[in-house]
Amino acid sequence: MPTTRNIQAAFAGKCYPSSAKDILQNFQAALQSAPKAGRKALKAPAYIVPHIDFRVNLDIYAEVYRMLAGRRTFPELFVILGVGHRCPHEFSACSFRFNTPLGAVETDETLLRSLQGDCPFPLSLSPTTFTAEHSLEFVIIWLQAVRDLYFPGKNFQVLPVLMGGLHESLKTGHLPGSESEFYHFGHALKKHLCQKKAVTIASIDGCHVGPRFDHDFDGNLRAQKIVKKWEKKLWACCSSREKENFFRHASEIRNAFFFDGIGVLSLLLQHFGLKANLTTQHKICGMNPPTNPL
């Protein structure tokens, strides 16, 4: 049985304003400046968003969340696939009440119980690592803002999941097999989400290079060119159905460029049959079923 815990917003007053009024004003201005979303994007079952500090580039967030703002109805359930920066497991799903300046958001405990019932291993691992996890909090505050601005009075729940980087699998160059807990969890998640009108938010980031990340080289123009080429190929694999090629490409350098989201994208590609749709040369914002699914 999941146990609900409270998580207080850790980045209010730092990465975004601490007052509800200022949050909504700032986010609304960004949303109004964002490009209008296309019809296909409005219906996407999954969206990819960054979890970089809002003060770096709020416009990237706004372009994605404007797609949610343009939907006819606001989803009642969001599955947040975040990156567990301090979580030592390949996946963990816990029950929390997230408290922000815009109010509280509850976990869908019924879904979590159902998932646990289908998985012969514990799902709720290292719950303390969910606290102050920006890959979750940044999604929560944006969902609340879009709801308050465009769908006032609507309620929604979340399933917060922290994902790892599949480092052991990267050594082999192959996605976790059907006997693995990772595969079993992805299969169970797809099964239950097919029964609900849920939207998945993949909260990931791109490559992290330079001395700050223990590399022995600077992030100079030459390094940037190499990393950009590598990441472009990675996204090309995500934009097709080449899930094995995606993972093989990441494993060739053991993800030495620290792309932050290998586990998240692997789960979506392996189990949901989705492919990424590029919106610009440097942003991925939505995932849709392939044109010709197998």
N, C-alpha and C positions, 0 to 999 in steps of 0.2 A: 504493500500500500504506500503510495507516495505521501510524503509529508511536506506540506506547504511551508516555506520559509519566506521571510521578507528580505528583499534586496532594495536598499536605498540608492537612488541615483548618485553616482560618484563623480560625474563630470559636469553636473549643473553648476554654473558659475565659473567654469573653466573652459570647456570646449563649446559650450552653448550657454545662453543666459539662464539665470536662476529663477526668473519670474515667468509665469505662464504667458502674460501679455507680451513680453519681449520675445519669447520663443516663437509665438504665433506670428508676430509681426515680421521677424527675421525670416522665418521659413516661408511665409506667404510671399514676401518680396522675391525670394529665390525661385519659388514655384512659378510665379507669374512671368519671370524672365526666361524660364526654361522653354525649349522648343515644344511645340504641340505634339502629343503622342499619336502615333499611327494606330489604325484600327486593330492590326494584328497584335501590337504591343499591349493594347488595353485588355486583351483576352489571354495574355500569357499566364501559364500556371506557375511560373517561377521567375523571379527577378534577381539579378546579380547586382549587389551594391558594394561600395568600398566601406572600410571602417577606418579610414584615415581621419585625422583630426578635422573637425568641421572648419576650423580656422584656416586650413590649408586650401580647401576648395569645396565650398558649399554647393557650387553649381553642379558638380557631378552627381551629388545626391538628388538635387532638385529635378534633374532630367529623368531620373528613374522614378522617383516618387510621384511625379506628375502623371505617370501612367496609372498609378493607383487612384489619383485624384480624378482621372477622367473616366473611371469605370462607372457603370450604371448604379451598382450597389457596392457597399463596402463589405469585404469578406468578414465572416464571423470568426475565422480561424486562420492564423498564420503560423507556419512552421519556420522557425528561425534556425538556419544552419550556420552557426558561428564558428570561428576558429578559437580553439581553447589554448590561449597563449600560456596559461599556467596549468592546464589540465593534462595529466600524463597519460591519458587514455585515447584510443582511436575514436571513441564516441562516448558521450554521456548525456543522458536526458534526465532532468530533475524538475521537481515541482516548486515554483516560486511565485510570489506576488511581487511584481516590480513596481516600486513607488517612485514617481518622478514629479516634477512640478505640475505636470498635466494630469495627475491622478494615478490610480492603480490599475495594473493589468494582471490578470490571473492566468495561470497555466490551465490548459484543458486536462484535468486530471483523469477524466474518463478515457481520453485517448492514450494517456500515459499508462494507465492500468491495462488497457487492451494490448498495447505494445509489449508491456512486460509479460503479459500472459502468453504471448507468442514467442518470447525469447527465453530460452533455458539458461540465461545468464543475467546477472544484474545490470540494469541500465543506468541507475542513478549512482554515479561514481564521483568521488571527490567534489561534493557539492560546494565546498568553500571556494573552489576556483571559479565559480560562476559570479561571485561578488566582484564588483568593479571590472567586469569583463566588457570592454568597450565594443567588441564585435556583437554583443547582445544589446547593450544599453542604447547605442546609437540607432539601432533599428527600432527599438521600443519607442523612443521619443519621436522619431519621424512618423511612425504609424499613428501615434496619438495626435500629432499635429495635423496630419492629413485628415484623420477622422474628425477632429474638432473644426477644421476649416471648411470641409466639403461635405461631411456626413454627420452633422451635430446630433448627439443623442444616441448614436449607434454604439453598440458594445462589441468587443472582440476579445478573443482569448489567443494565447500563443502556446506553442510547444517549443521550449528552448533546448537546443541541442548544441553541444560543443564537439567539434570534430578535430582529429589529429592530422598528422602529415603523412601517415603510412610509410614511415621511414624504413621499416624492415622489408616491406614489399618493394620499395624502390630499389633495394639491393638486388632483387631478382628480376626486375623489369616487368613483372606481371601483377595485375590487379589481384586482390585477395580472392581465393577460390570459393566455390560453393560450400565448402566445409567450414569456412571461417566465420567468426562472430560478426565481422564487418558485413559480409555478404548477407548473413541471416538477418541482421538488423535492417539493412536496406530493403530486403524483400518484405519484411514485416511492415516497415514504414510505408512502402508503396501500397501494400494491401489495404491498410487502414485509411490512407489518404484518398484512395479511389472511392471510398465510401463517404467522404466528406467533401464539401466545397471549400477546400483550403487552398491558400496561396503560399508558396514557399519563397522565403527570402534567403538568398545565399550571401552572407556577409563575409566577404573575402578581400584580399588586397593582392597587388602584383608583386614583382620582385623587390628584394631588399638587398642592396649591395654596398660595399665600401667598408672602411675600417670600423665603423660603428657596429657592423654585423660580423666582425672578426675576419673580414677578408684582408689579404695582404696587398690590396691595390686600392687606389682611389676611384671614386665614381667619376672619372674624367670622360671626355667625349668619346674616346675609343672604347672604353668599358661600356658606356651607355649604348653605343651602336651595337656592340655584341649582345648585350642583354636584351635590347629592343628586338633584334632579329630572332633571338631564342624565344622570347615571349610571344612574338607574332606567330611563330609556328605552333606554339602551344595553343593559342586561341583558334588557330586554323583547324586544329584537331577537334577542339570543342565545338566548332561551327559545322562539323560534319558528324557522322556517326562513328568516328574512328576512336572509340574509347580505349582500345588497346594501344593505338598509336600515340594517343595523348599520354598515357601512362609510360609508355616506352620512351617517349621524348623526355619526360621529366626524369626518368631513371638514368638516362645516359650520363647525366652529370650529378646524379643523386640529389637533384634539386638544390645544387650548390648556390643558385641565385636566390634561394629562400623565397620562392613563390608561395604566398600565404593563402592556401586554399586547395591544396592537392586533394585532401580527404573529402572536402565538400563537393568539388567538381567530379571526383571519381564516383561518389555515391549517385549524383544526379545522372551522370552519363551511363553508369552501369545498370541502374535499376529503373530509371524513369524514361529511358529512350528519348531524352531531350537533346536538342542541339542549341548552341548559343547563337544569338543574332547580334551582329555588330551594329552599333548606331553611329560610331565615329571611329577614327583610326586608333583612338586610345581608350575607348570605353566599350564595355559589354554591358548590356542592360536587361536583356530578357532571354528566357529559354522557352522554346516551343517544341511541340512534337515534330519529328522529321516529316518532310513532305511525303516521302514514300516509306512509311514504317514497315519494318519486317513483320 
